[in-house]
């Protein structure tokens, strides 16, 4: 599957990944994941998604580190998608 970058509003997107199967995502979620500058993933679903999306970052271990990472990227003007 080829990814095409679409314009989506800048900000933070929280995307539920259910059982962690990329094939079960909605087309809207897939569009956001392809368009976001940065994807931050739980370690539980990281392996399932790392081959599909090139902009994925494995989530830090602690919530405060995750929050800092999100804020850092938002302050740089990035669009961030958080896989949950």
C-alpha positions as YAML, in Angstrom:
chain: A
units: angstrom
residues:
- id: 1
  name: UNK
  ca: [0.00, 0.00, 0.00]
- id: 2
  name: UNK
  ca: [1.39, 3.39, -0.94]
- id: 3
  name: UNK
  ca: [0.92, 6.32, 1.34]
- id: 4
  name: UNK
  ca: [-0.13, 9.73, 0.12]
- id: 5
  name: UNK
  ca: [0.23, 12.78, 2.29]
- id: 6
  name: UNK
  ca: [-3.02, 14.73, 2.69]
- id: 7
  name: UNK
  ca: [-3.51, 18.01, 4.44]
- id: 8
  name: UNK
  ca: [-5.00, 17.51, 7.88]
- id: 9
  name: UNK
  ca: [-5.37, 20.20, 10.53]
- id: 10
  name: UNK
  ca: [-2.34, 20.64, 12.78]
- id: 11
  name: UNK
  ca: [-2.73, 19.16, 16.24]
- id: 12
  name: UNK
  ca: [-2.85, 15.98, 18.23]
- id: 13
  name: UNK
  ca: [-4.89, 12.97, 17.10]
- id: 14
  name: UNK
  ca: [-5.65, 10.05, 19.40]
- id: 15
  name: UNK
  ca: [-6.32, 6.90, 17.38]
- id: 16
  name: UNK
  ca: [-7.67, 3.72, 18.92]
- id: 17
  name: UNK
  ca: [-6.12, 0.63, 17.38]
- id: 18
  name: UNK
  ca: [-8.34, -2.00, 18.91]
- id: 19
  name: UNK
  ca: [-6.53, -5.34, 18.88]
- id: 20
  name: UNK
  ca: [-3.54, -3.81, 17.09]
- id: 21
  name: UNK
  ca: [-4.25, -5.04, 13.57]
- id: 22
  name: UNK
  ca: [-3.54, -2.30, 10.99]
- id: 23
  name: UNK
  ca: [-6.03, -3.89, 8.61]
- id: 24
  name: UNK
  ca: [-8.89, -3.05, 11.01]
- id: 25
  name: UNK
  ca: [-8.30, 0.73, 11.04]
- id: 26
  name: UNK
  ca: [-10.90, 3.03, 9.55]
- id: 27
  name: UNK
  ca: [-9.93, 4.84, 6.38]
- id: 28
  name: UNK
  ca: [-10.04, 8.14, 8.32]
- id: 29
  name: UNK
  ca: [-7.55, 6.80, 10.89]
- id: 30
  name: UNK
  ca: [-5.29, 5.48, 8.12]
- id: 31
  name: UNK
  ca: [-5.38, 8.88, 6.43]
- id: 32
  name: UNK
  ca: [-4.34, 10.66, 9.64]
- id: 33
  name: UNK
  ca: [-1.55, 8.14, 10.28]
- id: 34
  name: UNK
  ca: [-0.18, 8.64, 6.77]
- id: 35
  name: UNK
  ca: [-0.40, 12.42, 7.01]
- id: 36
  name: UNK
  ca: [0.90, 13.03, 10.53]
- id: 37
  name: UNK
  ca: [4.47, 14.17, 10.95]
- id: 38
  name: UNK
  ca: [4.98, 11.94, 13.99]
- id: 39
  name: UNK
  ca: [3.25, 8.77, 15.22]
- id: 40
  name: UNK
  ca: [3.71, 7.74, 18.82]
- id: 41
  name: UNK
  ca: [2.82, 4.14, 19.61]
- id: 42
  name: UNK
  ca: [2.27, 1.92, 22.62]
- id: 43
  name: UNK
  ca: [4.82, -0.85, 22.80]
- id: 44
  name: UNK
  ca: [1.97, -3.36, 22.57]
- id: 45
  name: UNK
  ca: [1.05, -2.33, 19.03]
- id: 46
  name: UNK
  ca: [4.36, -0.93, 17.78]
- id: 47
  name: UNK
  ca: [5.47, -4.11, 16.00]
- id: 48
  name: UNK
  ca: [2.18, -4.42, 14.11]
- id: 49
  name: UNK
  ca: [2.42, -0.89, 12.73]
- id: 50
  name: UNK
  ca: [6.15, -0.19, 12.29]
- id: 51
  name: UNK
  ca: [6.33, -1.71, 8.80]
- id: 52
  name: UNK
  ca: [3.27, 0.17, 7.58]
- id: 53
  name: UNK
  ca: [4.08, 3.70, 8.73]
- id: 54
  name: UNK
  ca: [7.55, 5.19, 8.36]
- id: 55
  name: UNK
  ca: [7.00, 8.06, 10.81]
- id: 56
  name: UNK
  ca: [6.35, 5.92, 13.90]
- id: 57
  name: UNK
  ca: [8.10, 6.36, 17.26]
- id: 58
  name: UNK
  ca: [7.88, 3.78, 20.01]
- id: 59
  name: UNK
  ca: [6.29, 5.31, 23.06]
- id: 60
  name: UNK
  ca: [8.43, 6.25, 26.05]
- id: 61
  name: UNK
  ca: [7.95, 4.11, 29.11]
- id: 62
  name: UNK
  ca: [6.49, 6.78, 31.40]
- id: 63
  name: UNK
  ca: [3.45, 8.99, 30.87]
- id: 64
  name: UNK
  ca: [5.32, 12.22, 31.74]
- id: 65
  name: UNK
  ca: [7.94, 11.39, 29.08]
- id: 66
  name: UNK
  ca: [5.16, 10.76, 26.59]
- id: 67
  name: UNK
  ca: [3.54, 14.10, 27.40]
- id: 68
  name: UNK
  ca: [6.86, 15.92, 26.96]
- id: 69
  name: UNK
  ca: [7.45, 14.19, 23.62]
- id: 70
  name: UNK
  ca: [4.00, 15.17, 22.36]
- id: 71
  name: UNK
  ca: [4.41, 18.78, 23.52]
- id: 72
  name: UNK
  ca: [7.87, 18.98, 21.94]
- id: 73
  name: UNK
  ca: [6.57, 17.93, 18.55]
- id: 74
  name: UNK
  ca: [3.49, 20.13, 18.76]
- id: 75
  name: UNK
  ca: [5.67, 23.14, 19.65]
- id: 76
  name: UNK
  ca: [7.74, 22.42, 16.52]
- id: 77
  name: UNK
  ca: [4.54, 22.68, 14.45]
- id: 78
  name: UNK
  ca: [4.25, 18.96, 13.83]
- id: 79
  name: UNK
  ca: [1.01, 17.06, 13.54]
- id: 80
  name: UNK
  ca: [1.11, 14.22, 16.05]
- id: 81
  name: UNK
  ca: [-0.91, 11.00, 16.01]
- id: 82
  name: UNK
  ca: [-0.99, 8.93, 19.18]
- id: 83
  name: UNK
  ca: [-1.77, 5.26, 18.60]
- id: 84
  name: UNK
  ca: [-3.58, 3.76, 21.56]
...
